[in-house]
Amino acid sequence: MKAAIINQFGNPDIFEIKDVEKPVIKPDQVLIKVNAVSINPIDWKQRKGNHKFILGSPFPIILGYDVCGEVVEVGNEIDKLKIGDIVFGVLDNKYGGALGEFTVGHEKCFSNKPKDISNEKAAAFPMVSLTSLQALRDKANLKAGQTVLINGASGGVGHVAMQIAGIMGAKVIAVASSKSKDFIEQFKPDKFIAYNEQDVLRLDKKVDIFFDVAGNYTFPKCKHLLNSGGVYINTLPRPKILVHKLHQLFSNGKKVKTLLMKHDNSDLDKIAQWINEGKLKISIDKTFQLEQIAEAHEYAQKGHNKGKNVIVISK
């Protein structure tokens, strides 16, 4: 099969398009014919080698976690999915493996694709929607009527988190560049703050949840914005989050949370339901072909995209 591989860590130009062996499934896995893959920050960070001390260097590596495709083979322990199903989900293999014509994953990784959206949009949803849902519901324990500030609202997680917070009955303050105002306002936040025009740290009201998607604030700097018992969420590396936890001890019940997305097809089912009901939408910034993977990574790494970037593998 054709795939985008890397044989070393480094810049986007290390990608090579090669013929490699089709993956072989285990009894509890399914084989997917890949239609589309979306890019998340974890993908270009892994290409740079940020996770090599955890995941090793098993070259050649096929990157990519978010996928939409057709089930073409099922293991004998699979009981929900069947051959011919069009599914979307997040792969649970080391380094992912989505950037090829075929890929494998466990059943918990997938749900049936929402009916009325394209394969490209379906591939853009999984990681950002699971991250948003699990952060707000499980980590922040979001309740209807609470106020959520989302810093980095124009990105993949950010623009989905705005919508999920709204679905859950929260009031939303969206923070992004003034250039993103028109993009943000289509999702109808209760308030928009352009960080290049207004100092977020001088906000004249308190919030219940500070979801720092962009990761450019710290708990010590923004804890004064939280109500008593409020939650600051980030995806910080473990050493940094431990420092934040120390500050939590002197913060009148305010909490610091970090999250690692969990593979859960029941959560994907919920996401698919919201999509089918028209409550949740995804924005695709740019679409690329597999042969343009280096260009796609270079663009995504700049961090100025509005929504998600998608790689089309097959129609």
C-alpha positions in Angstrom: 0.0 0.0 0.0 1.0 3.6 -0.4 1.8 5.6 2.7 3.6 8.7 4.0 6.5 7.5 6.1 9.4 9.1 8.1 12.7 7.4 8.7 14.0 10.1 11.0 12.6 12.9 13.2 12.8 16.4 11.9 11.3 19.0 9.7 8.3 18.4 7.3 10.6 17.6 4.4 11.5 14.3 5.9 8.3 12.7 4.7 8.6 10.1 1.9 5.7 8.5 -0.1 6.5 4.8 -0.2 5.0 1.4 -0.9 4.8 -0.5 2.4 3.1 -3.7 3.6 -0.5 -3.5 4.4 -1.1 -3.9 8.2 -2.3 -7.2 9.6 -5.1 -7.1 12.2 -5.2 -8.9 15.5 -8.4 -10.7 16.6 -9.6 -7.6 18.4 -8.9 -5.1 15.6 -10.4 -4.0 12.4 -8.7 -3.1 9.1 -9.7 0.3 7.6 -9.4 1.4 4.0 -8.6 5.1 4.7 -10.6 7.8 3.0 -9.3 10.9 4.9 -7.0 11.8 7.8 -6.9 15.1 9.8 -3.8 16.7 11.3 -3.6 17.4 15.0 -0.7 19.1 16.9 0.4 15.7 18.3 1.2 14.7 14.7 3.8 17.3 13.9 5.2 17.2 17.4 5.8 13.5 17.0 7.3 14.1 13.6 9.8 16.4 15.3 10.6 13.7 17.8 9.0 15.2 20.9 7.7 11.8 22.1 10.7 9.6 21.1 11.7 9.0 24.7 8.3 7.6 25.4 7.4 5.9 22.1 10.8 5.1 20.8 12.0 5.3 17.2 10.5 2.3 15.4 11.3 3.5 11.8 9.8 3.6 9.3 7.0 5.4 11.1 3.5 6.2 9.7 2.0 9.1 11.6 -1.6 10.2 12.0 -4.4 9.4 14.5 -7.7 10.9 13.2 -9.3 8.8 10.4 -12.4 8.2 8.4 -12.7 5.1 6.3 -14.4 1.8 5.4 -14.1 -1.4 7.4 -12.7 -4.0 5.1 -11.7 -6.8 7.6 -12.7 -7.6 11.1 -11.1 -9.8 13.8 -13.0 -12.7 15.3 -13.4 -10.9 18.6 -15.2 -7.8 17.0 -18.9 -7.7 17.8 -20.1 -4.1 16.9 -18.5 -3.2 13.6 -18.9 -5.1 10.3 -17.3 -5.1 6.9 -18.7 -2.2 4.8 -19.2 0.1 7.7 -18.0 3.7 7.2 -16.4 4.8 10.5 -14.6 7.6 12.0 -12.3 7.6 15.1 -8.9 8.0 16.7 -6.3 5.2 16.2 -4.7 3.8 19.4 -1.5 2.5 17.8 1.9 3.8 18.7 2.4 6.9 16.4 -1.1 6.3 14.9 -0.6 5.0 11.5 -3.4 6.7 9.6 -1.3 8.2 6.7 -1.6 5.3 4.4 -4.2 3.5 2.2 -5.0 1.1 5.0 -4.7 1.2 8.8 -5.8 -0.8 11.9 -7.3 0.0 15.2 -9.4 -1.6 18.1 -13.1 -1.4 18.1 -13.2 1.1 20.9 -11.6 3.6 18.6 -14.4 3.9 16.1 -18.0 4.8 15.6 -20.2 4.9 12.5 -19.7 8.0 10.5 -22.4 10.6 10.9 -24.9 10.4 8.0 -24.9 13.8 6.3 -21.2 14.9 6.4 -18.3 14.2 4.1 -15.6 11.8 4.9 -13.2 14.7 5.1 -15.3 16.4 7.8 -15.8 13.1 9.6 -12.0 12.7 9.8 -11.6 16.1 11.2 -13.9 15.5 14.2 -12.6 12.6 16.4 -9.6 13.9 18.5 -10.8 17.4 18.9 -14.3 16.5 19.8 -13.3 13.7 22.3 -10.7 16.1 23.8 -13.3 18.9 24.2 -16.1 16.6 25.6 -13.9 14.8 28.1 -12.2 18.0 29.2 -15.4 19.8 29.9 -17.6 17.0 31.1 -15.1 14.7 33.0 -12.3 17.1 34.1 -14.2 20.3 34.7 -17.5 18.7 35.6 -19.3 21.4 33.6 -22.8 22.3 34.6 -25.5 24.2 32.7 -25.4 27.9 33.5 -21.6 28.0 34.2 -19.2 30.2 32.3 -16.4 28.8 30.2 -13.5 30.8 28.8 -11.9 29.1 25.9 -8.4 30.5 25.0 -7.5 29.5 21.4 -11.1 29.3 20.3 -10.3 29.4 16.5 -8.3 26.2 16.4 -9.4 22.6 16.1 -10.2 21.9 19.7 -11.2 25.5 20.4 -14.0 25.9 17.9 -15.5 22.4 18.8 -15.2 23.1 22.5 -17.2 26.3 22.1 -20.0 24.3 20.6 -19.9 21.5 23.1 -19.9 23.9 26.0 -23.0 25.5 24.4 -24.7 22.2 23.9 -24.1 21.5 27.7 -25.8 24.7 28.6 -22.8 26.9 29.4 -22.1 30.5 28.6 -19.0 30.8 26.4 -16.2 33.5 26.3 -14.1 32.9 23.2 -10.5 34.2 23.0 -8.6 34.4 19.7 -7.0 37.0 17.4 -9.1 39.8 16.1 -8.5 38.3 12.6 -10.6 35.3 13.7 -13.6 37.3 14.9 -15.8 36.5 11.9 -14.9 32.9 12.1 -15.6 32.7 15.8 -18.9 34.5 15.7 -20.5 31.9 13.5 -20.4 29.6 16.5 -22.3 32.3 18.6 -20.2 32.6 21.8 -21.7 34.9 24.4 -18.6 37.1 24.3 -15.5 37.4 22.1 -12.2 38.7 23.2 -9.4 39.6 20.8 -6.3 38.9 22.8 -4.3 41.3 20.6 -6.7 44.2 21.5 -7.6 43.3 25.1 -5.7 41.9 28.0 -7.5 38.7 28.9 -6.0 38.7 32.4 -7.9 42.0 33.1 -11.3 40.5 32.3 -13.9 42.3 34.4 -15.8 39.1 35.3 -14.9 35.7 36.7 -15.4 32.3 35.0 -16.0 28.8 36.2 -13.7 27.1 33.7 -10.6 28.5 32.0 -9.9 26.1 29.1 -6.4 27.1 27.9 -6.4 25.2 24.6 -3.6 27.4 23.2 -1.5 26.8 26.3 -0.1 30.3 26.6 -1.4 31.1 30.0 -0.6 29.5 33.4 -2.7 28.7 36.4 -0.8 31.2 38.6 -1.4 34.0 36.1 -5.1 33.4 35.5 -6.4 31.9 38.8 -7.8 35.3 39.8 -10.3 35.0 37.0 -11.8 31.8 38.4 -14.7 31.6 40.7 -14.3 29.7 44.0 -14.1 26.0 43.0 -13.3 27.0 39.4 -11.2 24.8 37.1 -8.2 25.6 34.9 -7.6 23.0 32.2 -4.6 22.5 30.0 -2.7 19.7 28.3 0.6 20.5 30.0 3.5 18.1 30.2 3.7 16.3 33.5 6.5 18.3 35.1 4.7 21.7 34.5 1.4 20.5 35.7 3.0 19.4 39.0 4.2 23.0 39.5 0.7 24.2 38.9 -0.7 21.7 41.4 1.5 23.2 44.1 -0.1 26.6 43.4 -3.5 24.9 43.7 -2.9 24.3 47.4 -3.2 28.0 48.1 -6.0 28.9 45.7 -9.2 28.6 47.8 -10.5 25.5 46.2 -9.6 26.4 42.6 -8.4 23.4 40.7 -5.8 22.6 38.0 -6.7 19.7 35.6 -4.8 18.2 32.7 -6.2 15.6 30.4 -5.1 12.7 28.1 -7.9 11.9 25.6 -9.4 8.4 26.1 -10.5 6.1 23.3 -14.2 5.6 23.9 -16.7 4.7 21.2 -19.6 5.6 23.4 -18.3 9.2 23.4 -17.9 9.0 19.6 -21.5 7.8 19.4 -22.5 10.9 21.4 -20.5 13.1 19.1 -22.1 11.5 16.0 -25.5 12.0 17.5 -24.9 15.8 17.9 -23.5 16.0 14.4 -26.6 14.2 13.0 -28.9 16.5 15.0 -27.1 19.6 13.5 -25.8 20.7 16.9 -22.1 20.2 16.2 -20.1 21.4 13.1 -16.5 21.2 12.1 -14.6 23.7 10.0 -12.0 22.6 7.5 -9.3 25.2 6.8 -7.4 23.4 4.1 -7.4 20.1 2.3 -4.3 18.3 1.0 -3.5 15.2 -1.0 -1.2 12.6 0.6 1.7 13.7 -1.7 1.3 17.2 -0.1 1.8 15.9 3.5 5.0 18.0 4.0 3.2 21.1 3.0 0.3 20.2 5.2 2.4 19.7 8.2 4.3 22.9 7.6 1.0 24.8 7.4 -0.5 23.2 10.5 2.6 23.7 12.5 2.4 27.5 12.1 -0.7 27.4 14.3 -2.8 30.0 12.5 -5.4 27.7 10.9 -9.1 28.2 11.5 -10.4 24.8 12.2 -8.8 21.6 10.9 -6.6 20.5 8.1 -7.3 17.3 6.3 -5.4 14.9 4.1 -7.5 13.0 1.4 -6.2 9.5 0.9 -9.0 8.1 -1.3 -12.6 8.9 -2.3 
